[in-house]
């Protein structure tokens, strides 16, 4: 199968007031800290695994262990109220999305495979698809993203 699951992990810690007002990224340990209305979300680990592969819960625990010494309010907490989550991100072998008409299927369009950038690129990809469906030139070369490239 050409489309694979790139699986991202995060943990949510309920009830922590960090004083953060925006997302922070820890460069050396490669994770993000996102304040939420209920606490903190820590994210930043990914693995390539099959769609049916079991979740690797150690990935979320690794994020937790790396965050503890950075955030003072977490240092003395041994067992926080924590939930872990894993989401699958569609990834193609060349790490580029497919954008354009579905091969061999009339009136069907592909716009997937954005990996970690789905939310970031979703609006622009939607505008490209709207242009294509309407017969307008989207204003960029879509050859690298063509749907029949594999």
C-alpha angles and dihedrals in degrees: 000000000000097000110071136179117255100193122211123196133204140166129214120212112202123216101016119137106198100165089235115141098185142025116288127197124211104213100194096049095033101229137118130229115210121184113221134185089260102038135292135331117207118194139161118111128100138178136189108234139146120274091250097044114120119254116267102225091185089074093065091044090053090056089050093050092049094049097050098077092043099054113053093207089061099046097089097036113105102174113017124182094267135167123195126210136186124196129189119231118197111242129181125204093259093044092237126116125247111242122174145044117344108248112252096359120103118225094004122120131192123219108158145103100074094143109199094353101065096114092039095050099029097095094047092046089049090053090050092051091047089053092048094047090049093049094247125137107253090210099241140078107264095183093106089055100042115142097229097054096112 
